[in-house]
Amino acid sequence: MYLRRLLARHPEWVWTQRASAPMQDGFLNFWQAKEPIAGTEVGFSGVCLVVLRDGLIARNEVFFDRTLFLEAMRQAGR
């Protein structure tokens, strides 16, 4: 539900996987994202911790520095 709402709010995001690393019961996903905001493209990088249970995502923790993203959103009045 979280990802569905997030992506519905930001349909212009372009996600690129940079790397992944397996771990017990899941993996780490290293990614980059870009979004056009007010005529400029804002980019940011992050990592997700994904824990799987019975083939489904049981836990997903997302880490990234949102400073540039939030500042661009503020300047765009969004």
PDB file of N, CA, C and O in Angstrom:
ATOM      1  N   MET A   1       0.825  -1.189   0.000  1.00  0.00           N
ATOM      2  CA  MET A   1       0.000   0.000   0.000  1.00  0.00           C
ATOM      3  C   MET A   1       0.880   1.267   0.000  1.00  0.00           C
ATOM      4  O   MET A   1       0.590   2.229  -0.712  1.00  0.00           O
ATOM      5  N   TYR A   2       1.937   1.256   0.792  1.00  0.00           N
ATOM      6  CA  TYR A   2       2.821   2.419   0.878  1.00  0.00           C
ATOM      7  C   TYR A   2       3.398   2.766  -0.492  1.00  0.00           C
ATOM      8  O   TYR A   2       3.329   3.914  -0.931  1.00  0.00           O
ATOM      9  N   LEU A   3       3.974   1.752  -1.171  1.00  0.00           N
ATOM     10  CA  LEU A   3       4.590   2.016  -2.474  1.00  0.00           C
ATOM     11  C   LEU A   3       3.557   2.465  -3.493  1.00  0.00           C
ATOM     12  O   LEU A   3       3.855   3.325  -4.322  1.00  0.00           O
ATOM     13  N   ARG A   4       2.374   1.919  -3.458  1.00  0.00           N
ATOM     14  CA  ARG A   4       1.325   2.320  -4.394  1.00  0.00           C
ATOM     15  C   ARG A   4       0.990   3.797  -4.215  1.00  0.00           C
ATOM     16  O   ARG A   4       0.864   4.525  -5.199  1.00  0.00           O
ATOM     17  N   ARG A   5       0.844   4.245  -2.970  1.00  0.00           N
ATOM     18  CA  ARG A   5       0.537   5.666  -2.707  1.00  0.00           C
ATOM     19  C   ARG A   5       1.708   6.559  -3.086  1.00  0.00           C
ATOM     20  O   ARG A   5       1.513   7.620  -3.681  1.00  0.00           O
ATOM     21  N   LEU A   6       2.919   6.141  -2.747  1.00  0.00           N
ATOM     22  CA  LEU A   6       4.106   6.938  -3.057  1.00  0.00           C
ATOM     23  C   LEU A   6       4.266   7.122  -4.564  1.00  0.00           C
ATOM     24  O   LEU A   6       4.481   8.237  -5.039  1.00  0.00           O
ATOM     25  N   LEU A   7       4.161   6.035  -5.305  1.00  0.00           N
ATOM     26  CA  LEU A   7       4.350   6.118  -6.749  1.00  0.00           C
ATOM     27  C   LEU A   7       3.190   6.830  -7.440  1.00  0.00           C
ATOM     28  O   LEU A   7       3.390   7.446  -8.487  1.00  0.00           O
ATOM     29  N   ALA A   8       1.990   6.761  -6.883  1.00  0.00           N
ATOM     30  CA  ALA A   8       0.856   7.513  -7.438  1.00  0.00           C
ATOM     31  C   ALA A   8       1.073   9.010  -7.261  1.00  0.00           C
ATOM     32  O   ALA A   8       0.670   9.806  -8.109  1.00  0.00           O
ATOM     33  N   ARG A   9       1.705   9.386  -6.164  1.00  0.00           N
ATOM     34  CA  ARG A   9       1.962  10.808  -5.899  1.00  0.00           C
ATOM     35  C   ARG A   9       3.117  11.351  -6.743  1.00  0.00           C
ATOM     36  O   ARG A   9       3.170  12.547  -7.030  1.00  0.00           O
ATOM     37  N   HIS A  10       4.032  10.479  -7.138  1.00  0.00           N
ATOM     38  CA  HIS A  10       5.222  10.881  -7.904  1.00  0.00           C
ATOM     39  C   HIS A  10       5.385   9.991  -9.135  1.00  0.00           C
ATOM     40  O   HIS A  10       6.357   9.240  -9.221  1.00  0.00           O
ATOM     41  N   PRO A  11       4.452  10.058 -10.092  1.00  0.00           N
ATOM     42  CA  PRO A  11       4.525   9.154 -11.256  1.00  0.00           C
ATOM     43  C   PRO A  11       5.691   9.441 -12.191  1.00  0.00           C
ATOM     44  O   PRO A  11       6.013   8.601 -13.032  1.00  0.00           O
ATOM     45  N   GLU A  12       6.333  10.597 -12.071  1.00  0.00           N
ATOM     46  CA  GLU A  12       7.447  10.938 -12.959  1.00  0.00           C
ATOM     47  C   GLU A  12       8.773  10.366 -12.495  1.00  0.00           C
ATOM     48  O   GLU A  12       9.765  10.454 -13.219  1.00  0.00           O
ATOM     49  N   TRP A  13       8.816   9.786 -11.310  1.00  0.00           N
ATOM     50  CA  TRP A  13      10.082   9.233 -10.819  1.00  0.00           C
ATOM     51  C   TRP A  13      10.590   8.166 -11.768  1.00  0.00           C
ATOM     52  O   TRP A  13       9.826   7.347 -12.277  1.00  0.00           O
ATOM     53  N   VAL A  14      11.881   8.190 -11.994  1.00  0.00           N
ATOM     54  CA  VAL A  14      12.542   7.147 -12.765  1.00  0.00           C
ATOM     55  C   VAL A  14      13.539   6.481 -11.820  1.00  0.00           C
ATOM     56  O   VAL A  14      14.454   7.125 -11.307  1.00  0.00           O
ATOM     57  N   TRP A  15      13.347   5.198 -11.602  1.00  0.00           N
ATOM     58  CA  TRP A  15      14.185   4.441 -10.677  1.00  0.00           C
ATOM     59  C   TRP A  15      15.170   3.595 -11.459  1.00  0.00           C
ATOM     60  O   TRP A  15      14.818   2.991 -12.472  1.00  0.00           O
ATOM     61  N   THR A  16      16.409   3.553 -10.982  1.00  0.00           N
ATOM     62  CA  THR A  16      17.436   2.729 -11.590  1.00  0.00           C
ATOM     63  C   THR A  16      18.130   1.945 -10.487  1.00  0.00           C
ATOM     64  O   THR A  16      18.615   2.519  -9.512  1.00  0.00           O
ATOM     65  N   GLN A  17      18.172   0.641 -10.652  1.00  0.00           N
ATOM     66  CA  GLN A  17      18.892  -0.184  -9.686  1.00  0.00           C
ATOM     67  C   GLN A  17      20.372  -0.097  -9.996  1.00  0.00           C
ATOM     68  O   GLN A  17      20.789  -0.308 -11.135  1.00  0.00           O
ATOM     69  N   ARG A  18      21.169   0.214  -8.981  1.00  0.00           N
ATOM     70  CA  ARG A  18      22.626   0.306  -9.162  1.00  0.00           C
ATOM     71  C   ARG A  18      23.312  -1.000  -8.820  1.00  0.00           C
ATOM     72  O   ARG A  18      24.272  -1.394  -9.482  1.00  0.00           O
ATOM     73  N   ALA A  19      22.821  -1.679  -7.781  1.00  0.00           N
ATOM     74  CA  ALA A  19      23.442  -2.940  -7.345  1.00  0.00           C
ATOM     75  C   ALA A  19      22.495  -3.621  -6.365  1.00  0.00           C
ATOM     76  O   ALA A  19      21.535  -3.023  -5.878  1.00  0.00           O
ATOM     77  N   SER A  20      22.791  -4.881  -6.092  1.00  0.00           N
ATOM     78  CA  SER A  20      22.055  -5.592  -5.049  1.00  0.00           C
ATOM     79  C   SER A  20      23.028  -6.510  -4.325  1.00  0.00           C
ATOM     80  O   SER A  20      24.064  -6.896  -4.867  1.00  0.00           O
ATOM     81  N   ALA A  21      22.680  -6.846  -3.113  1.00  0.00           N
ATOM     82  CA  ALA A  21      23.519  -7.734  -2.314  1.00  0.00           C
ATOM     83  C   ALA A  21      22.611  -8.701  -1.562  1.00  0.00           C
ATOM     84  O   ALA A  21      21.749  -8.271  -0.795  1.00  0.00           O
ATOM     85  N   PRO A  22      22.796  -9.995  -1.772  1.00  0.00           N
ATOM     86  CA  PRO A  22      21.962 -10.964  -1.064  1.00  0.00           C
ATOM     87  C   PRO A  22      22.288 -10.976   0.418  1.00  0.00           C
ATOM     88  O   PRO A  22      23.415 -10.700   0.830  1.00  0.00           O
ATOM     89  N   MET A  23      21.289 -11.299   1.197  1.00  0.00           N
ATOM     90  CA  MET A  23      21.472 -11.497   2.635  1.00  0.00           C
ATOM     91  C   MET A  23      20.471 -12.547   3.080  1.00  0.00           C
ATOM     92  O   MET A  23      19.549 -12.884   2.338  1.00  0.00           O
ATOM     93  N   GLN A  24      20.644 -13.054   4.262  1.00  0.00           N
ATOM     94  CA  GLN A  24      19.734 -14.088   4.746  1.00  0.00           C
ATOM     95  C   GLN A  24      18.305 -13.556   4.723  1.00  0.00           C
ATOM     96  O   GLN A  24      18.030 -12.488   5.269  1.00  0.00           O
ATOM     97  N   ASP A  25      17.404 -14.291   4.099  1.00  0.00           N
ATOM     98  CA  ASP A  25      15.974 -13.957   4.027  1.00  0.00           C
ATOM     99  C   ASP A  25      15.675 -12.710   3.205  1.00  0.00           C
ATOM    100  O   ASP A  25      14.613 -12.114   3.384  1.00  0.00           O
ATOM    101  N   GLY A  26      16.570 -12.291   2.312  1.00  0.00           N
ATOM    102  CA  GLY A  26      16.260 -11.120   1.503  1.00  0.00           C
ATOM    103  C   GLY A  26      17.467 -10.565   0.786  1.00  0.00           C
ATOM    104  O   GLY A  26      18.365 -11.302   0.376  1.00  0.00           O
ATOM    105  N   PHE A  27      17.475  -9.245   0.640  1.00  0.00           N
ATOM    106  CA  PHE A  27      18.565  -8.598  -0.092  1.00  0.00           C
ATOM    107  C   PHE A  27      18.579  -7.102   0.212  1.00  0.00           C
ATOM    108  O   PHE A  27      17.611  -6.542   0.725  1.00  0.00           O
ATOM    109  N   LEU A  28      19.700  -6.476  -0.120  1.00  0.00           N
ATOM    110  CA  LEU A  28      19.819  -5.019  -0.127  1.00  0.00           C
ATOM    111  C   LEU A  28      19.725  -4.569  -1.572  1.00  0.00           C
ATOM    112  O   LEU A  28      20.331  -5.180  -2.453  1.00  0.00           O
ATOM    113  N   ASN A  29      18.985  -3.527  -1.822  1.00  0.00           N
ATOM    114  CA  ASN A  29      18.828  -2.970  -3.166  1.00  0.00           C
ATOM    115  C   ASN A  29      19.348  -1.534  -3.150  1.00  0.00           C
ATOM    116  O   ASN A  29      18.802  -0.676  -2.455  1.00  0.00           O
ATOM    117  N   PHE A  30      20.410  -1.278  -3.926  1.00  0.00           N
ATOM    118  CA  PHE A  30      20.985   0.058  -4.036  1.00  0.00           C
ATOM    119  C   PHE A  30      20.409   0.699  -5.293  1.00  0.00           C
ATOM    120  O   PHE A  30      20.444   0.092  -6.364  1.00  0.00           O
ATOM    121  N   TRP A  31      19.887   1.903  -5.183  1.00  0.00           N
ATOM    122  CA  TRP A  31      19.163   2.522  -6.295  1.00  0.00           C
ATOM    123  C   TRP A  31      19.448   4.002  -6.422  1.00  0.00           C
ATOM    124  O   TRP A  31      19.990   4.637  -5.517  1.00  0.00           O
ATOM    125  N   GLN A  32      19.066   4.534  -7.577  1.00  0.00           N
ATOM    126  CA  GLN A  32      19.063   5.971  -7.843  1.00  0.00           C
ATOM    127  C   GLN A  32      17.673   6.315  -8.361  1.00  0.00           C
ATOM    128  O   GLN A  32      17.039   5.496  -9.026  1.00  0.00           O
ATOM    129  N   ALA A  33      17.201   7.507  -8.066  1.00  0.00           N
ATOM    130  CA  ALA A  33      15.917   7.964  -8.591  1.00  0.00           C
ATOM    131  C   ALA A  33      16.074   9.400  -9.088  1.00  0.00           C
ATOM    132  O   ALA A  33      16.896  10.165  -8.583  1.00  0.00           O
ATOM    133  N   LYS A  34      15.272   9.740 -10.082  1.00  0.00           N
ATOM    134  CA  LYS A  34      15.249  11.095 -10.622  1.00  0.00           C
ATOM    135  C   LYS A  34      13.801  11.502 -10.789  1.00  0.00           C
ATOM    136  O   LYS A  34      12.952  10.694 -11.165  1.00  0.00           O
ATOM    137  N   GLU A  35      13.526  12.784 -10.502  1.00  0.00           N
ATOM    138  CA  GLU A  35      12.182  13.312 -10.707  1.00  0.00           C
ATOM    139  C   GLU A  35      12.284  14.737 -11.220  1.00  0.00           C
ATOM    140  O   GLU A  35      13.013  15.551 -10.653  1.00  0.00           O
ATOM    141  N   PRO A  36      11.557  15.050 -12.293  1.00  0.00           N
ATOM    142  CA  PRO A  36      11.503  16.445 -12.735  1.00  0.00           C
ATOM    143  C   PRO A  36      10.620  17.250 -11.790  1.00  0.00           C
ATOM    144  O   PRO A  36       9.465  16.899 -11.549  1.00  0.00           O
ATOM    145  N   ILE A  37      11.176  18.331 -11.259  1.00  0.00           N
ATOM    146  CA  ILE A  37      10.431  19.212 -10.352  1.00  0.00           C
ATOM    147  C   ILE A  37      10.695  20.640 -10.782  1.00  0.00           C
ATOM    148  O   ILE A  37      11.837  21.098 -10.767  1.00  0.00           O
ATOM    149  N   ALA A  38       9.644  21.343 -11.165  1.00  0.00           N
ATOM    150  CA  ALA A  38       9.722  22.770 -11.519  1.00  0.00           C
ATOM    151  C   ALA A  38      10.825  23.057 -12.534  1.00  0.00           C
ATOM    152  O   ALA A  38      11.605  23.992 -12.359  1.00  0.00           O
ATOM    153  N   GLY A  39      10.889  22.253 -13.594  1.00  0.00           N
ATOM    154  CA  GLY A  39      11.825  22.519 -14.670  1.00  0.00           C
ATOM    155  C   GLY A  39      13.230  22.017 -14.454  1.00  0.00           C
ATOM    156  O   GLY A  39      14.088  22.222 -15.312  1.00  0.00           O
ATOM    157  N   THR A  40      13.496  21.370 -13.345  1.00  0.00           N
ATOM    158  CA  THR A  40      14.818  20.805 -13.106  1.00  0.00           C
ATOM    159  C   THR A  40      14.665  19.343 -12.706  1.00  0.00           C
ATOM    160  O   THR A  40      13.612  18.935 -12.215  1.00  0.00           O
ATOM    161  N   GLU A  41      15.708  18.564 -12.918  1.00  0.00           N
ATOM    162  CA  GLU A  41      15.656  17.158 -12.539  1.00  0.00           C
ATOM    163  C   GLU A  41      16.411  16.975 -11.229  1.00  0.00           C
ATOM    164  O   GLU A  41      17.592  17.307 -11.131  1.00  0.00           O
ATOM    165  N   VAL A  42      15.732  16.455 -10.242  1.00  0.00           N
ATOM    166  CA  VAL A  42      16.327  16.218  -8.931  1.00  0.00           C
ATOM    167  C   VAL A  42      16.665  14.741  -8.834  1.00  0.00           C
ATOM    168  O   VAL A  42      15.814  13.884  -9.071  1.00  0.00           O
ATOM    169  N   GLY A  43      17.916  14.447  -8.484  1.00  0.00           N
ATOM    170  CA  GLY A  43      18.348  13.065  -8.343  1.00  0.00           C
ATOM    171  C   GLY A  43      18.738  12.757  -6.909  1.00  0.00           C
ATOM    172  O   GLY A  43      19.240  13.619  -6.188  1.00  0.00           O
ATOM    173  N   PHE A  44      18.502  11.528  -6.509  1.00  0.00           N
ATOM    174  CA  PHE A  44      18.894  11.087  -5.179  1.00  0.00           C
ATOM    175  C   PHE A  44      19.155   9.592  -5.202  1.00  0.00           C
ATOM    176  O   PHE A  44      18.620   8.871  -6.044  1.00  0.00           O
ATOM    177  N   SER A  45      19.977   9.134  -4.275  1.00  0.00           N
ATOM    178  CA  SER A  45      20.365   7.727  -4.176  1.00  0.00           C
ATOM    179  C   SER A  45      19.949   7.181  -2.831  1.00  0.00           C
ATOM    180  O   SER A  45      19.805   7.919  -1.857  1.00  0.00           O
ATOM    181  N   GLY A  46      19.757   5.866  -2.795  1.00  0.00           N
ATOM    182  CA  GLY A  46      19.375   5.251  -1.532  1.00  0.00           C
ATOM    183  C   GLY A  46      19.598   3.757  -1.552  1.00  0.00           C
ATOM    184  O   GLY A  46      20.146   3.197  -2.501  1.00  0.00           O
ATOM    185  N   VAL A  47      19.162   3.133  -0.487  1.00  0.00           N
ATOM    186  CA  VAL A  47      19.257   1.682  -0.344  1.00  0.00           C
ATOM    187  C   VAL A  47      17.989   1.186   0.349  1.00  0.00           C
ATOM    188  O   VAL A  47      17.457   1.842   1.245  1.00  0.00           O
ATOM    189  N   CYS A  48      17.520   0.027  -0.079  1.00  0.00           N
ATOM    190  CA  CYS A  48      16.368  -0.624   0.556  1.00  0.00           C
ATOM    191  C   CYS A  48      16.827  -1.932   1.172  1.00  0.00           C
ATOM    192  O   CYS A  48      17.590  -2.684   0.565  1.00  0.00           O
ATOM    193  N   LEU A  49      16.363  -2.194   2.367  1.00  0.00           N
ATOM    194  CA  LEU A  49      16.511  -3.489   3.008  1.00  0.00           C
ATOM    195  C   LEU A  49      15.213  -4.230   2.749  1.00  0.00           C
ATOM    196  O   LEU A  49      14.149  -3.776   3.170  1.00  0.00           O
ATOM    197  N   VAL A  50      15.284  -5.360   2.065  1.00  0.00           N
ATOM    198  CA  VAL A  50      14.088  -6.127   1.724  1.00  0.00           C
ATOM    199  C   VAL A  50      14.189  -7.501   2.377  1.00  0.00           C
ATOM    200  O   VAL A  50      15.141  -8.242   2.134  1.00  0.00           O
ATOM    201  N   VAL A  51      13.210  -7.836   3.203  1.00  0.00           N
ATOM    202  CA  VAL A  51      13.129  -9.141   3.842  1.00  0.00           C
ATOM    203  C   VAL A  51      11.951  -9.883   3.226  1.00  0.00           C
ATOM    204  O   VAL A  51      10.837  -9.362   3.162  1.00  0.00           O
ATOM    205  N   LEU A  52      12.215 -11.114   2.770  1.00  0.00           N
ATOM    206  CA  LEU A  52      11.185 -11.924   2.125  1.00  0.00           C
ATOM    207  C   LEU A  52      10.700 -13.029   3.058  1.00  0.00           C
ATOM    208  O   LEU A  52      11.466 -13.596   3.836  1.00  0.00           O
ATOM    209  N   ARG A  53       9.419 -13.313   2.957  1.00  0.00           N
ATOM    210  CA  ARG A  53       8.838 -14.435   3.687  1.00  0.00           C
ATOM    211  C   ARG A  53       7.817 -15.091   2.765  1.00  0.00           C
ATOM    212  O   ARG A  53       6.869 -14.441   2.324  1.00  0.00           O
ATOM    213  N   ASP A  54       8.003 -16.356   2.478  1.00  0.00           N
ATOM    214  CA  ASP A  54       7.117 -17.106   1.577  1.00  0.00           C
ATOM    215  C   ASP A  54       6.982 -16.423   0.219  1.00  0.00           C
ATOM    216  O   ASP A  54       5.896 -16.404  -0.362  1.00  0.00           O
ATOM    217  N   GLY A  55       8.083 -15.860  -0.291  1.00  0.00           N
ATOM    218  CA  GLY A  55       8.092 -15.236  -1.596  1.00  0.00           C
ATOM    219  C   GLY A  55       7.486 -13.841  -1.655  1.00  0.00           C
ATOM    220  O   GLY A  55       7.386 -13.263  -2.737  1.00  0.00           O
ATOM    221  N   LEU A  56       7.083 -13.296  -0.526  1.00  0.00           N
ATOM    222  CA  LEU A  56       6.490 -11.954  -0.464  1.00  0.00           C
ATOM    223  C   LEU A  56       7.363 -11.040   0.376  1.00  0.00           C
ATOM    224  O   LEU A  56       8.111 -11.496   1.240  1.00  0.00           O
ATOM    225  N   ILE A  57       7.258  -9.743   0.113  1.00  0.00           N
ATOM    226  CA  ILE A  57       8.000  -8.772   0.920  1.00  0.00           C
ATOM    227  C   ILE A  57       7.342  -8.676   2.298  1.00  0.00           C
ATOM    228  O   ILE A  57       6.194  -8.247   2.421  1.00  0.00           O
ATOM    229  N   ALA A  58       8.073  -9.074   3.315  1.00  0.00           N
ATOM    230  CA  ALA A  58       7.579  -9.003   4.689  1.00  0.00           C
ATOM    231  C   ALA A  58       8.035  -7.719   5.373  1.00  0.00           C
ATOM    232  O   ALA A  58       7.405  -7.248   6.319  1.00  0.00           O
ATOM    233  N   ARG A  59       9.142  -7.158   4.880  1.00  0.00           N
ATOM    234  CA  ARG A  59       9.696  -5.941   5.472  1.00  0.00           C
ATOM    235  C   ARG A  59      10.469  -5.200   4.395  1.00  0.00           C
ATOM    236  O   ARG A  59      11.207  -5.806   3.618  1.00  0.00           O
ATOM    237  N   ASN A  60      10.297  -3.895   4.354  1.00  0.00           N
ATOM    238  CA  ASN A  60      11.026  -3.069   3.393  1.00  0.00           C
ATOM    239  C   ASN A  60      11.365  -1.756   4.084  1.00  0.00           C
ATOM    240  O   ASN A  60      10.479  -0.960   4.394  1.00  0.00           O
ATOM    241  N   GLU A  61      12.638  -1.542   4.317  1.00  0.00           N
ATOM    242  CA  GLU A  61      13.099  -0.293   4.925  1.00  0.00           C
ATOM    243  C   GLU A  61      13.885   0.473   3.869  1.00  0.00           C
ATOM    244  O   GLU A  61      14.788  -0.077   3.237  1.00  0.00           O
ATOM    245  N   VAL A  62      13.540   1.742   3.680  1.00  0.00           N
ATOM    246  CA  VAL A  62      14.147   2.569   2.644  1.00  0.00           C
ATOM    247  C   VAL A  62      14.952   3.680   3.316  1.00  0.00           C
ATOM    248  O   VAL A  62      14.461   4.361   4.217  1.00  0.00           O
ATOM    249  N   PHE A  63      16.185   3.851   2.868  1.00  0.00           N
ATOM    250  CA  PHE A  63      17.059   4.865   3.434  1.00  0.00           C
ATOM    251  C   PHE A  63      17.592   5.754   2.318  1.00  0.00           C
ATOM    252  O   PHE A  63      18.176   5.260   1.353  1.00  0.00           O
ATOM    253  N   PHE A  64      17.390   7.075   2.448  1.00  0.00           N
ATOM    254  CA  PHE A  64      17.987   8.031   1.526  1.00  0.00           C
ATOM    255  C   PHE A  64      17.933   9.417   2.142  1.00  0.00           C
ATOM    256  O   PHE A  64      17.097   9.696   3.002  1.00  0.00           O
ATOM    257  N   ASP A  65      18.829  10.277   1.693  1.00  0.00           N
ATOM    258  CA  ASP A  65      18.860  11.659   2.146  1.00  0.00           C
ATOM    259  C   ASP A  65      17.891  12.455   1.284  1.00  0.00           C
ATOM    260  O   ASP A  65      18.144  12.644   0.094  1.00  0.00           O
ATOM    261  N   ARG A  66      16.791  12.923   1.856  1.00  0.00           N
ATOM    262  CA  ARG A  66      15.758  13.616   1.084  1.00  0.00           C
ATOM    263  C   ARG A  66      15.939  15.124   1.065  1.00  0.00           C
ATOM    264  O   ARG A  66      15.030  15.832   0.630  1.00  0.00           O
ATOM    265  N   THR A  67      17.054  15.637   1.511  1.00  0.00           N
ATOM    266  CA  THR A  67      17.261  17.078   1.624  1.00  0.00           C
ATOM    267  C   THR A  67      17.035  17.809   0.296  1.00  0.00           C
ATOM    268  O   THR A  67      16.230  18.738   0.245  1.00  0.00           O
ATOM    269  N   LEU A  68      17.721  17.414  -0.773  1.00  0.00           N
ATOM    270  CA  LEU A  68      17.575  18.085  -2.069  1.00  0.00           C
ATOM    271  C   LEU A  68      16.159  17.922  -2.621  1.00  0.00           C
ATOM    272  O   LEU A  68      15.599  18.861  -3.186  1.00  0.00           O
ATOM    273  N   PHE A  69      15.588  16.741  -2.458  1.00  0.00           N
ATOM    274  CA  PHE A  69      14.234  16.468  -2.932  1.00  0.00           C
ATOM    275  C   PHE A  69      13.216  17.370  -2.228  1.00  0.00           C
ATOM    276  O   PHE A  69      12.382  17.990  -2.888  1.00  0.00           O
ATOM    277  N   LEU A  70      13.277  17.448  -0.906  1.00  0.00           N
ATOM    278  CA  LEU A  70      12.325  18.271  -0.158  1.00  0.00           C
ATOM    279  C   LEU A  70      12.490  19.751  -0.463  1.00  0.00           C
ATOM    280  O   LEU A  70      11.500  20.479  -0.533  1.00  0.00           O
ATOM    281  N   GLU A  71      13.719  20.208  -0.645  1.00  0.00           N
ATOM    282  CA  GLU A  71      13.959  21.614  -0.980  1.00  0.00           C
ATOM    283  C   GLU A  71      13.380  21.939  -2.359  1.00  0.00           C
ATOM    284  O   GLU A  71      12.765  22.991  -2.536  1.00  0.00           O
ATOM    285  N   ALA A  72      13.569  21.060  -3.323  1.00  0.00           N
ATOM    286  CA  ALA A  72      13.004  21.280  -4.662  1.00  0.00           C
ATOM    287  C   ALA A  72      11.475  21.286  -4.610  1.00  0.00           C
ATOM    288  O   ALA A  72      10.838  22.093  -5.287  1.00  0.00           O
ATOM    289  N   MET A  73      10.883  20.396  -3.815  1.00  0.00           N
ATOM    290  CA  MET A  73       9.428  20.349  -3.672  1.00  0.00           C
ATOM    291  C   MET A  73       8.919  21.650  -3.030  1.00  0.00           C
ATOM    292  O   MET A  73       7.896  22.194  -3.446  1.00  0.00           O
ATOM    293  N   ARG A  74       9.638  22.139  -2.020  1.00  0.00           N
ATOM    294  CA  ARG A  74       9.246  23.359  -1.345  1.00  0.00           C
ATOM    295  C   ARG A  74       9.284  24.537  -2.320  1.00  0.00           C
ATOM    296  O   ARG A  74       8.350  25.337  -2.372  1.00  0.00           O
ATOM    297  N   GLN A  75      10.362  24.638  -3.087  1.00  0.00           N
ATOM    298  CA  GLN A  75      10.496  25.734  -4.043  1.00  0.00           C
ATOM    299  C   GLN A  75       9.434  25.669  -5.134  1.00  0.00           C
ATOM    300  O   GLN A  75       9.026  26.700  -5.670  1.00  0.00           O
ATOM    301  N   ALA A  76       8.989  24.462  -5.463  1.00  0.00           N
ATOM    302  CA  ALA A  76       7.962  24.305  -6.489  1.00  0.00           C
ATOM    303  C   ALA A  76       6.549  24.480  -5.924  1.00  0.00           C
ATOM    304  O   ALA A  76       5.569  24.442  -6.667  1.00  0.00           O
ATOM    305  N   GLY A  77       6.453  24.671  -4.616  1.00  0.00           N
ATOM    306  CA  GLY A  77       5.153  24.840  -3.973  1.00  0.00           C
ATOM    307  C   GLY A  77       4.342  23.576  -3.895  1.00  0.00           C
ATOM    308  O   GLY A  77       3.113  23.625  -3.857  1.00  0.00           O
ATOM    309  N   ARG A  78       5.018  22.430  -3.870  1.00  0.00           N
ATOM    310  CA  ARG A  78       4.326  21.144  -3.807  1.00  0.00           C
ATOM    311  C   ARG A  78       4.363  20.542  -2.434  1.00  0.00           C
ATOM    312  O   ARG A  78       3.822  19.457  -2.221  1.00  0.00           O
TER     313      ARG A  78
END
